[in-house]
Amino acid sequence: MAIEGIPPTIAAHLNYLLSRSPFPIRVEHMWSGSKSTPCRDRFTLSIPFCLDHLKWDIIYNVHSPLTAPDVVFGPHDEGFLPFLFSSQGEGDASFTPKVNLSDWSYKDPSRLLSLILHLRDLYSAYQRKRVGEVDDDRLKFEINTILWREGIEMSLSSSTEKTEEVKFSVPLLDMDINKLVPAYPWRRQQKIYLQVIYPIRKVYSSASSAPRLKLVSTPEMRSLFSVEDVKLPSWSDRMCMAEYLPSLEETLQMQIVEAVTLIGARRRFIEALAPIFGRPLEADPVFCRRATVLVANGIFTFLVHFLIPSQFPKQQPTLILQSSQHFNSQGVPVRSGPLPEYPWSPRWDSSQMAERIFDLLVDESLNFKKYCSEPHPPRQL
């Protein structure tokens, strides 16, 4: 990443962090701390934690390049003090800082990433301690029964505007999802998490309400499998996470295995387009979610974009037409909106699906040609 106005040493630290971090960190804002130089020597990092993001300001000093950066944490984390001294253990009179920057080396580009990962680990321990101090028997029981699972993160959110709540991020499935689609160059390990949110009750109540539940996945997973399509099992009265998670993981595992097999169904459909439409101009070779063919009706030629859902063949492809001869005032090819529902059955074989779509396009091409002949203002973004 080359960004104008960043001193080379800081740029090296930032490039290393963004390319080597085990989770996606974003730079949200950059600015200069000096009125005498335009060099941008400070920035805000957005760091994933507990299915949310921490916003930490990293403050370098362009006039003192040998010095380690300062870190400014969020406004609600005034109790997180990793740079203060602490004792080594019970009865130990010696004190040491939790984060020691005395050996900072500006020549080592990995140091910023190491610092952020260490601070994030300390922040996770800080939040776990805060959650453990909440006076709620049900919450304490949940923590004691699920802490054996690796990778769980938790946080306590405090606000004057709403009730306090404890959030859990629970990684699911002891399986390597990346290996299920070896042809795809996954950048990071793909995971699915269950977000569990418990409101903290200020008064005693004999009835325990179900927590708020939501499945979250790493963004790249959507090409294979969408967690939005998963119907979560019901949470029974007085149930705990240790009881709930096994049935959820069993359901997820079956659906992910099915999603991998459906890649083959989508591939066969794309292959079935060739005998009728000709070889596709473009096609997604891994997940088989997209394909484009060239169609001609007389002298009118246009492209047909197939957007194939992950639930194919239960769900039919979305079709979008694009003229190769008509353009709007900005020189952009005229496109149709997604074609409305058309005859479809998941029980048809791939060749019959392709034939039915071809018959549909014979009629639809006349409507699209007429549409292309009309004036088209540029689309608003």
C-alpha positions as CSV (number, residue, x, y, z in Angstrom):
1,M,0.0,0.0,0.0
2,A,1.5,3.3,-1.1
3,I,-0.1,6.3,0.5
4,E,1.1,9.8,-0.3
5,G,2.3,11.9,2.6
6,I,3.3,9.0,5.0
7,P,6.9,8.8,6.2
8,P,8.6,5.6,4.8
9,T,9.1,4.0,8.2
10,I,5.5,4.4,9.3
11,A,4.3,3.2,5.9
12,A,6.4,0.0,6.3
13,H,4.9,-0.7,9.7
14,L,1.4,-0.1,8.3
15,N,1.9,-2.2,5.2
16,Y,3.1,-5.1,7.3
17,L,0.2,-4.8,9.6
18,L,-2.4,-4.7,6.9
19,S,-0.9,-7.6,4.9
20,R,0.0,-10.0,7.8
21,S,-2.7,-9.5,10.3
22,P,-4.7,-12.7,11.0
23,F,-7.9,-10.7,10.9
24,P,-8.9,-7.8,8.7
25,I,-7.8,-4.5,10.2
26,R,-8.8,-1.3,8.4
27,V,-7.4,2.2,8.4
28,E,-10.2,4.7,8.8
29,H,-8.6,8.0,9.1
30,M,-5.1,9.6,8.7
31,W,-3.9,13.0,9.7
32,S,-0.8,15.0,10.5
33,G,0.1,16.0,14.1
34,S,2.4,18.8,12.9
35,K,1.5,22.2,11.5
36,S,4.9,22.6,10.0
37,T,4.9,19.4,7.9
38,P,2.1,17.7,5.8
39,C,3.4,14.2,6.7
40,R,0.5,12.1,8.0
41,D,2.0,10.4,11.1
42,R,-1.2,9.2,12.9
43,F,-4.2,7.2,12.0
44,T,-7.2,5.3,13.4
45,L,-7.3,1.5,13.2
46,S,-10.6,-0.4,13.1
47,I,-9.8,-3.7,14.8
48,P,-12.2,-6.6,14.9
49,F,-13.2,-7.8,18.4
50,C,-16.2,-9.8,19.6
51,L,-18.0,-9.3,16.2
52,D,-17.6,-5.5,16.6
53,H,-14.8,-3.1,16.0
54,L,-12.4,-1.3,18.3
55,K,-11.3,2.2,17.2
56,W,-7.8,2.9,18.3
57,D,-5.7,6.0,17.4
58,I,-2.1,5.2,16.6
59,I,0.0,8.4,17.2
60,Y,3.5,8.4,15.7
61,N,5.7,11.5,15.9
62,V,7.3,12.4,12.5
63,H,9.9,14.6,14.3
64,S,10.9,11.6,16.6
65,P,11.0,8.6,14.3
66,L,12.9,6.4,16.7
67,T,10.1,6.6,19.3
68,A,7.4,4.0,19.7
69,P,3.9,5.3,18.9
70,D,1.3,6.2,21.5
71,V,-2.0,4.4,21.4
72,V,-5.3,6.1,22.3
73,F,-8.1,3.7,23.2
74,G,-11.9,4.2,22.8
75,P,-13.8,6.7,25.0
76,H,-15.6,3.9,26.9
77,D,-12.4,2.0,27.8
78,E,-11.0,4.3,30.5
79,G,-10.4,1.3,32.7
80,F,-8.2,-0.4,30.1
81,L,-4.7,0.6,31.2
82,P,-2.1,-1.7,29.6
83,F,0.8,0.7,29.9
84,L,0.6,1.0,33.7
85,F,2.9,-1.1,35.9
86,S,1.5,-4.2,37.6
87,S,2.9,-6.7,40.0
88,Q,4.3,-10.0,38.8
89,G,2.2,-12.0,41.2
90,E,0.9,-12.3,44.7
91,G,3.5,-11.3,47.2
92,D,5.8,-10.0,44.5
93,A,7.1,-6.5,45.3
94,S,8.5,-5.9,41.8
95,F,6.4,-4.2,39.2
96,T,6.5,-4.4,35.4
97,P,4.5,-2.8,32.6
98,K,2.0,-5.1,30.9
99,V,3.2,-3.6,27.6
100,N,6.9,-2.7,27.4
101,L,8.0,-0.5,24.5
102,S,11.6,0.1,25.8
103,D,13.0,-2.3,23.1
104,W,11.0,-0.7,20.3
105,S,12.8,-0.9,17.0
106,Y,11.6,1.4,14.2
107,K,13.6,-0.6,11.7
108,D,11.5,-3.7,12.3
109,P,8.3,-3.4,10.3
110,S,6.6,-6.2,12.3
111,R,6.6,-4.3,15.6
112,L,3.3,-2.4,15.1
113,L,1.4,-5.6,14.3
114,S,3.0,-7.3,17.3
115,L,2.0,-4.4,19.5
116,I,-1.6,-4.4,18.2
117,L,-2.0,-8.2,18.7
118,H,-0.6,-8.0,22.2
119,L,-2.9,-5.1,23.1
120,R,-5.9,-6.9,21.7
121,D,-5.1,-10.0,23.8
122,L,-4.8,-7.8,26.9
123,Y,-8.1,-6.1,25.9
124,S,-9.8,-9.4,25.6
125,A,-8.6,-10.4,29.1
126,Y,-9.8,-7.0,30.4
127,Q,-13.3,-7.5,29.0
128,R,-13.4,-11.1,30.3
129,K,-12.6,-9.8,33.8
130,R,-15.3,-7.2,33.5
131,V,-17.9,-9.8,32.4
132,G,-16.8,-12.1,35.3
133,E,-17.5,-9.3,37.8
134,V,-21.1,-8.9,36.7
135,D,-23.5,-9.9,39.5
136,D,-25.7,-12.3,37.5
137,D,-25.9,-16.0,38.4
138,R,-27.2,-17.0,35.0
139,L,-24.3,-15.3,33.2
140,K,-21.7,-16.8,35.6
141,F,-23.2,-20.3,34.8
142,E,-23.0,-19.6,31.0
143,I,-19.3,-18.6,31.3
144,N,-18.4,-21.6,33.4
145,T,-20.0,-24.1,31.0
146,I,-18.6,-22.7,27.7
147,L,-15.1,-21.4,28.6
148,W,-13.5,-24.7,27.5
149,R,-14.3,-23.8,23.8
150,E,-11.4,-22.1,22.1
151,G,-11.7,-18.6,20.7
152,I,-14.6,-17.3,22.7
153,E,-14.6,-13.5,23.1
154,M,-16.9,-11.5,25.4
155,S,-17.5,-7.9,26.2
156,L,-19.6,-5.8,28.6
157,S,-21.2,-2.7,27.0
158,S,-22.1,0.1,29.3
159,S,-24.4,3.0,28.2
160,T,-26.6,5.5,30.0
161,E,-29.1,5.2,27.1
162,K,-29.8,1.5,27.4
163,T,-29.5,-1.5,29.7
164,E,-26.0,-3.0,30.0
165,E,-25.5,-6.1,28.0
166,V,-22.9,-8.9,27.7
167,K,-21.9,-10.0,24.2
168,F,-20.4,-13.3,23.4
169,S,-18.7,-14.3,20.1
170,V,-18.6,-18.1,19.9
171,P,-16.7,-19.7,17.0
172,L,-18.6,-22.7,15.6
173,L,-17.7,-25.9,13.8
174,D,-14.4,-27.8,14.4
175,M,-13.8,-28.1,10.6
176,D,-11.5,-26.5,8.2
177,I,-13.9,-24.7,5.8
178,N,-11.0,-23.5,3.6
179,K,-10.2,-27.1,2.6
180,L,-13.8,-27.7,1.4
181,V,-13.1,-25.5,-1.7
182,P,-9.3,-26.0,-2.3
183,A,-9.5,-24.3,-5.7
184,Y,-10.3,-20.9,-4.1
185,P,-7.3,-18.9,-2.8
186,W,-8.8,-18.0,0.6
187,R,-6.8,-15.1,2.1
188,R,-7.8,-15.9,5.7
189,Q,-9.3,-18.8,7.6
190,Q,-13.0,-18.8,7.1
191,K,-15.2,-19.0,10.2
192,I,-18.8,-18.8,11.4
193,Y,-19.7,-17.3,14.7
194,L,-22.7,-17.2,16.9
195,Q,-23.3,-13.8,18.5
196,V,-25.1,-14.2,21.8
197,I,-26.3,-11.0,23.7
198,Y,-27.6,-11.1,27.2
199,P,-29.2,-8.0,28.8
200,I,-28.2,-7.4,32.4
201,R,-31.2,-7.3,34.6
202,K,-31.1,-4.7,37.4
203,V,-33.9,-6.4,39.3
204,Y,-34.5,-10.0,40.1
205,S,-36.7,-12.0,37.8
206,S,-37.6,-15.7,38.0
207,A,-38.3,-15.9,34.3
208,S,-35.1,-16.1,32.2
209,S,-35.6,-14.6,28.7
210,A,-33.8,-16.0,25.7
211,P,-30.7,-14.1,24.6
212,R,-30.6,-12.4,21.2
213,L,-28.9,-14.7,18.7
214,K,-27.3,-14.0,15.3
215,L,-25.0,-15.9,13.0
216,V,-22.1,-14.0,11.5
217,S,-19.5,-15.3,9.0
218,T,-16.3,-14.0,7.5
219,P,-17.2,-11.9,4.4
220,E,-15.7,-14.3,1.8
221,M,-17.9,-17.1,3.1
222,R,-20.9,-15.6,1.3
223,S,-19.6,-16.9,-2.0
224,L,-20.1,-20.4,-0.7
225,F,-22.7,-20.2,2.0
226,S,-24.9,-17.4,3.4
227,V,-25.6,-17.6,7.1
228,E,-28.6,-15.3,6.5
229,D,-30.3,-18.3,5.0
230,V,-29.9,-20.4,8.2
231,K,-33.0,-20.8,10.4
232,L,-31.7,-20.8,14.0
233,P,-33.0,-23.5,16.3
234,S,-35.4,-22.3,18.9
235,W,-34.1,-21.4,22.4
236,S,-36.1,-23.4,24.9
237,D,-36.9,-22.1,28.4
238,R,-34.0,-22.3,30.8
239,M,-31.7,-23.5,28.1
240,C,-28.0,-22.6,28.2
241,M,-25.4,-22.2,25.4
242,A,-23.8,-25.5,26.2
243,E,-27.1,-27.2,25.3
244,Y,-27.9,-25.0,22.4
245,L,-24.6,-25.1,20.4
246,P,-24.4,-28.9,19.5
247,S,-27.7,-28.9,17.6
248,L,-26.8,-25.6,15.9
249,E,-23.4,-26.9,14.8
250,E,-25.0,-30.1,13.5
251,T,-27.4,-28.1,11.4
252,L,-24.6,-25.9,10.1
253,Q,-22.3,-28.7,9.2
254,M,-25.0,-30.4,7.1
255,Q,-25.9,-27.2,5.3
256,I,-22.2,-26.4,4.5
257,V,-21.6,-29.8,3.1
258,E,-24.7,-29.4,1.0
259,A,-23.5,-26.0,-0.1
260,V,-20.3,-27.6,-1.4
261,T,-22.2,-30.2,-3.3
262,L,-24.4,-27.4,-4.9
263,I,-21.3,-26.0,-6.5
264,G,-21.4,-29.1,-8.8
265,A,-25.1,-28.4,-9.7
266,R,-24.3,-24.8,-10.6
267,R,-21.3,-25.9,-12.7
268,R,-23.4,-28.4,-14.6
269,F,-25.9,-25.6,-15.3
270,I,-23.2,-23.3,-16.7
271,E,-21.9,-26.1,-18.9
272,A,-25.5,-26.7,-20.2
273,L,-25.6,-23.1,-21.4
274,A,-22.9,-23.7,-24.0
275,P,-24.8,-26.0,-26.5
276,I,-27.7,-23.5,-26.6
277,F,-26.1,-20.0,-26.2
278,G,-22.5,-20.8,-27.2
279,R,-19.6,-20.9,-24.8
280,P,-20.0,-18.3,-22.0
281,L,-17.9,-15.2,-22.4
282,E,-17.2,-15.2,-18.6
283,A,-17.9,-17.6,-15.8
284,D,-17.0,-18.0,-12.1
285,P,-14.7,-21.1,-12.3
286,V,-14.7,-21.8,-8.5
287,F,-18.1,-21.2,-6.9
288,C,-20.0,-21.0,-10.3
289,R,-22.1,-18.1,-9.1
290,R,-21.9,-16.0,-12.3
291,A,-21.9,-16.5,-16.1
292,T,-22.3,-14.2,-19.1
293,V,-23.4,-15.3,-22.6
294,L,-23.8,-13.3,-25.9
295,V,-27.2,-13.6,-27.6
296,A,-28.3,-12.3,-31.0
297,N,-31.8,-11.8,-32.3
298,G,-31.4,-10.7,-35.9
299,I,-29.0,-7.8,-35.8
300,F,-29.7,-7.0,-32.2
301,T,-27.0,-8.4,-29.9
302,F,-26.9,-8.3,-26.2
303,L,-25.3,-9.9,-23.1
304,V,-27.2,-12.0,-20.6
305,H,-25.7,-12.0,-17.1
306,F,-26.6,-15.1,-15.0
307,L,-26.4,-14.5,-11.2
308,I,-26.8,-17.9,-9.7
309,P,-27.8,-18.1,-6.0
310,S,-26.1,-20.3,-3.5
311,Q,-29.4,-22.1,-3.1
312,F,-29.6,-23.1,-6.8
313,P,-31.5,-25.1,-8.0
314,K,-34.1,-24.4,-5.3
315,Q,-33.8,-20.7,-6.2
316,Q,-33.7,-19.7,-9.9
317,P,-30.9,-17.6,-11.5
318,T,-31.4,-13.9,-11.7
319,L,-31.1,-12.7,-15.3
320,I,-29.9,-9.2,-16.4
321,L,-29.7,-8.1,-20.0
322,Q,-27.1,-5.7,-21.3
323,S,-27.1,-4.2,-24.8
324,S,-23.9,-4.3,-26.8
325,Q,-25.2,-1.6,-29.2
326,H,-27.0,1.0,-27.0
327,F,-25.4,3.4,-24.5
328,N,-26.7,6.1,-22.3
329,S,-25.5,9.7,-22.4
330,Q,-22.5,8.8,-20.3
331,G,-21.4,6.0,-22.6
332,V,-22.5,3.2,-20.3
333,P,-24.2,0.2,-21.9
334,V,-28.0,0.1,-21.4
335,R,-29.0,-2.7,-18.9
336,S,-32.3,-4.1,-17.9
337,G,-33.3,-4.6,-14.3
338,P,-33.5,-8.2,-13.0
339,L,-36.1,-10.1,-15.1
340,P,-39.2,-10.9,-13.1
341,E,-40.1,-14.4,-12.0
342,Y,-40.2,-16.9,-14.9
343,P,-41.2,-20.6,-15.2
344,W,-38.8,-22.7,-13.1
345,S,-38.6,-26.1,-11.5
346,P,-35.6,-27.4,-9.5
347,R,-36.5,-30.8,-10.7
348,W,-35.6,-30.0,-14.3
349,D,-32.2,-31.2,-15.5
350,S,-29.6,-28.6,-16.4
351,S,-30.2,-28.8,-20.2
352,Q,-34.0,-28.3,-19.7
353,M,-33.3,-25.3,-17.5
354,A,-31.1,-23.7,-20.2
355,E,-33.7,-24.4,-22.9
356,R,-36.5,-22.8,-21.0
357,I,-34.4,-19.7,-20.4
358,F,-33.6,-19.6,-24.1
359,D,-37.3,-19.7,-24.9
360,L,-37.9,-16.9,-22.4
361,L,-35.2,-14.7,-23.9
362,V,-36.6,-15.1,-27.4
363,D,-39.7,-13.2,-26.3
364,E,-37.9,-10.9,-23.8
365,S,-35.3,-9.7,-26.4
366,L,-38.1,-7.9,-28.3
367,N,-39.1,-6.0,-25.1
368,F,-35.5,-5.3,-24.3
369,K,-34.8,-4.0,-27.8
370,K,-37.7,-1.6,-27.5
371,Y,-36.5,-0.5,-24.1
372,C,-33.0,0.2,-25.5
373,S,-34.4,2.4,-28.2
374,E,-35.9,4.8,-25.6
375,P,-33.8,7.7,-24.1
376,H,-31.9,6.7,-20.9
377,P,-30.6,9.3,-18.5
378,P,-27.5,8.3,-16.5
379,R,-28.3,6.3,-13.4
380,Q,-28.1,8.0,-10.0
381,L,-25.5,6.4,-7.7
